[in-house]
Amino acid sequence: MSEPAGHKLASDGFRLRGTEMSRIDGFSDVVFGFALTLLVVSLEVPKSYTELHELMRGFFAFAVNFAMLITVWYAHYLFFRRYGLHDTLTIAFNAMLLFVVLFYVYPLKFLFAMVVGELTGAEATGHMAQGQVRELMVIYGLGFAAIYLLLAAMYWNGLRQSKELGMNPLEDKLTKIYMLDHLTMAGIGLLSCVVACMLPEGSAGLAGFTYMLVGLEKTLFGAYAGRVSQRMRSA
């Protein structure tokens, strides 16, 4: 397969059609930046060493929250780099994704602040009753699933316009792989919700271990996409 011309190529052979900054990119980056701000907006400058010590205890929770939001931002960034779409359906899916991200920030922040507080022995400001733990896990899982379902929908919309975009067989195949990747991620979030509902109330928090599947999922899909790209580019 000859390399396509007219666009920059990503490492997987996908042509990058959205290398120029657009108004959608700019607006989306502002929203992601605001979401990151919401993670720290409640933090005040410490007035004593004791307050500083308590603040530093929350560093790991903030780092986890930051990493998760950056992961979603990067998935969003890759989509617009690959397709450069600005049609009405893309705008609608993107708006819904940004809405969920903003809504998702506070459950994300609360959950990891509580978990890290339990692990470090910090004051339990986020103490919850057993039934509330289950509800929180379900809320978190639904938000996680919604984000990746919307990313999958954006890839479906890109595949739907493959002829208009002039996509080649490699790009069609990779689009299907990336769409399935996001659907599988959404499935992990929904699986966590099911596990949380099935476990006894005192053990509902153990549903969080379901997200350990994310590392395996990303490894498998990354390896599969790499093999497909290498095989089709050398054909």
C-alpha positions in Angstrom: 0.0 0.0 0.0 1.5 3.3 -1.0 1.6 6.1 1.6 -1.2 8.7 1.0 -0.2 12.2 0.2 -1.6 15.6 1.1 -1.7 15.2 4.9 0.8 14.6 7.7 0.9 10.9 8.7 0.6 9.6 12.3 2.8 6.7 13.4 -0.1 4.3 12.7 -0.3 5.5 9.1 -3.5 7.6 9.7 -3.6 10.9 7.7 -4.0 13.9 10.0 -6.7 16.1 8.6 -7.1 18.4 11.5 -3.7 19.8 12.1 -4.9 23.4 12.1 -6.5 24.9 15.2 -10.3 25.3 14.8 -12.9 27.1 16.9 -14.1 23.7 18.1 -10.6 22.8 19.3 -10.2 26.2 21.0 -13.6 26.0 22.7 -13.0 22.4 23.8 -9.6 23.2 25.2 -11.1 26.1 27.3 -13.7 23.6 28.7 -11.1 21.0 29.6 -9.0 23.8 31.2 -12.0 24.9 33.2 -12.7 21.3 34.3 -9.1 21.1 35.6 -9.6 24.4 37.4 -12.6 22.9 39.2 -10.4 20.2 40.6 -8.4 22.8 42.6 -10.8 25.8 42.9 -11.7 24.9 46.5 -8.1 24.9 47.6 -7.0 28.0 49.5 -3.4 29.1 50.1 -2.4 27.4 53.4 -2.0 29.8 56.3 0.0 27.4 58.5 2.2 24.4 58.2 -0.6 22.2 59.5 -2.8 23.4 56.6 0.0 22.9 54.2 0.5 19.3 55.4 -3.2 18.6 55.0 -3.1 20.1 51.5 -0.1 17.9 50.5 -2.1 14.8 51.6 -4.5 15.6 48.7 -1.7 15.7 46.1 -2.1 12.1 45.0 -5.9 12.4 44.6 -5.4 15.5 42.5 -2.7 13.7 40.4 -5.1 10.8 39.7 -7.9 13.2 38.8 -5.6 15.3 36.6 -4.3 12.1 34.8 -7.8 10.9 34.1 -9.0 14.2 32.6 -5.8 14.5 30.5 -6.5 10.9 29.2 -10.0 12.0 28.0 -8.5 15.2 26.6 -5.9 13.3 24.6 -8.5 10.9 23.2 -10.5 14.0 22.1 -7.4 15.6 20.6 -6.6 12.5 18.6 -10.1 12.3 17.1 -10.0 15.9 15.8 -6.4 15.5 14.6 -7.4 12.4 12.6 -10.6 13.6 11.0 -10.8 17.4 11.3 -14.6 17.2 11.2 -16.8 20.2 11.9 -20.2 19.0 10.8 -23.4 19.4 12.9 -23.3 15.9 14.3 -19.7 16.2 15.4 -20.5 19.5 17.1 -23.5 17.9 18.9 -21.5 14.9 20.1 -18.6 17.1 21.2 -21.0 19.4 23.1 -22.5 16.4 24.9 -19.0 15.1 25.7 -17.9 18.4 27.2 -21.1 18.6 29.2 -20.4 15.1 30.7 -16.8 16.0 31.4 -17.8 19.1 33.4 -20.5 17.2 35.3 -18.1 14.3 35.9 -15.5 16.5 37.7 -17.1 16.6 41.1 -17.9 12.9 41.5 -14.4 12.2 40.3 -12.9 14.6 42.8 -15.0 13.4 45.7 -14.4 9.7 45.0 -10.6 9.9 44.9 -10.4 12.4 47.8 -12.3 9.9 49.9 -10.3 6.9 48.7 -6.9 8.6 49.3 -8.1 10.0 52.6 -8.9 6.4 53.7 -5.5 5.2 52.6 -3.5 8.0 54.1 -5.5 8.2 57.3 -6.6 11.8 56.6 -9.6 13.2 58.3 -12.7 11.5 56.8 -14.4 14.6 55.4 -15.9 12.4 52.8 -17.4 9.7 55.1 -20.3 8.0 53.5 -23.0 5.5 54.5 -22.8 2.0 52.9 -25.7 2.6 50.5 -24.2 5.9 49.4 -20.9 4.2 48.4 -22.9 2.0 46.0 -24.7 5.0 44.6 -21.4 6.9 44.1 -19.8 4.0 42.3 -22.8 3.8 40.0 -22.7 7.6 39.3 -18.9 7.4 38.6 -19.4 4.3 36.3 -22.2 5.9 34.3 -20.1 9.1 33.8 -17.1 7.0 32.7 -19.3 5.0 30.3 -21.0 8.1 28.9 -17.7 9.7 28.0 -16.4 6.8 26.1 -19.8 6.1 24.4 -19.7 9.7 23.1 -16.1 9.2 21.8 -17.2 6.0 20.1 -20.1 7.9 18.5 -17.7 10.5 17.2 -15.6 7.8 15.5 -18.8 6.3 14.1 -19.6 9.6 12.6 -16.1 9.8 11.1 -16.6 6.3 9.6 -20.0 7.3 8.2 -18.2 10.1 6.3 -15.3 8.0 5.1 -16.0 8.7 1.4 -16.2 12.4 1.9 -13.0 12.3 3.9 -11.3 10.2 1.2 -10.3 7.5 3.8 -8.3 4.6 2.6 -8.8 0.9 3.7 -6.2 1.3 6.5 -8.0 4.3 7.9 -11.4 2.6 7.7 -10.0 -0.4 9.6 -8.3 1.7 12.2 -11.4 3.8 12.7 -13.4 0.6 13.5 -10.7 -0.5 15.9 -10.6 2.8 17.7 -14.4 2.9 17.9 -14.5 -0.6 19.4 -11.7 0.5 21.8 -14.0 3.2 23.2 -17.0 1.0 23.3 -15.0 -1.5 25.3 -13.9 1.2 27.7 -17.6 2.2 28.1 -18.4 -1.5 28.8 -15.8 -1.5 31.7 -17.7 1.5 33.3 -21.0 -0.3 32.9 -19.5 -3.5 34.3 -18.4 -1.6 37.3 -21.9 -0.3 37.8 -23.3 -3.9 37.6 -20.7 -5.2 40.1 -21.4 -2.4 42.5 -25.1 -3.3 42.4 -24.5 -7.0 42.9 -22.0 -6.8 45.8 -23.3 -6.5 49.4 -23.6 -2.9 50.6 -20.5 -3.1 52.7 -18.4 -4.2 49.7 -19.7 -2.0 46.9 -16.5 0.0 46.8 -14.7 -3.1 45.6 -16.3 -2.5 42.2 -13.6 0.1 41.7 -11.2 -2.8 41.0 -13.0 -3.3 37.7 -11.1 -0.4 36.3 -7.9 -2.4 36.5 -9.2 -3.9 33.2 -8.4 -0.5 31.5 -4.7 -1.2 31.4 -5.3 -4.7 29.9 -7.8 -3.3 27.4 -5.5 -0.5 26.2 -2.5 -2.9 25.9 -4.5 -5.3 23.8 -6.1 -2.8 21.5 -2.9 -0.9 21.1 -1.0 -4.1 20.1 -3.8 -5.1 17.7 -4.0 -1.7 16.0 -0.2 -1.7 15.6 -0.2 -5.2 14.0 -3.1 -4.2 11.6 -1.3 -1.0 10.6 2.0 -2.7 10.0 0.4 -5.5 7.9 -1.7 -3.2 5.8 1.0 -0.7 5.2 3.4 -3.4 4.0 0.8 -5.1 1.8 
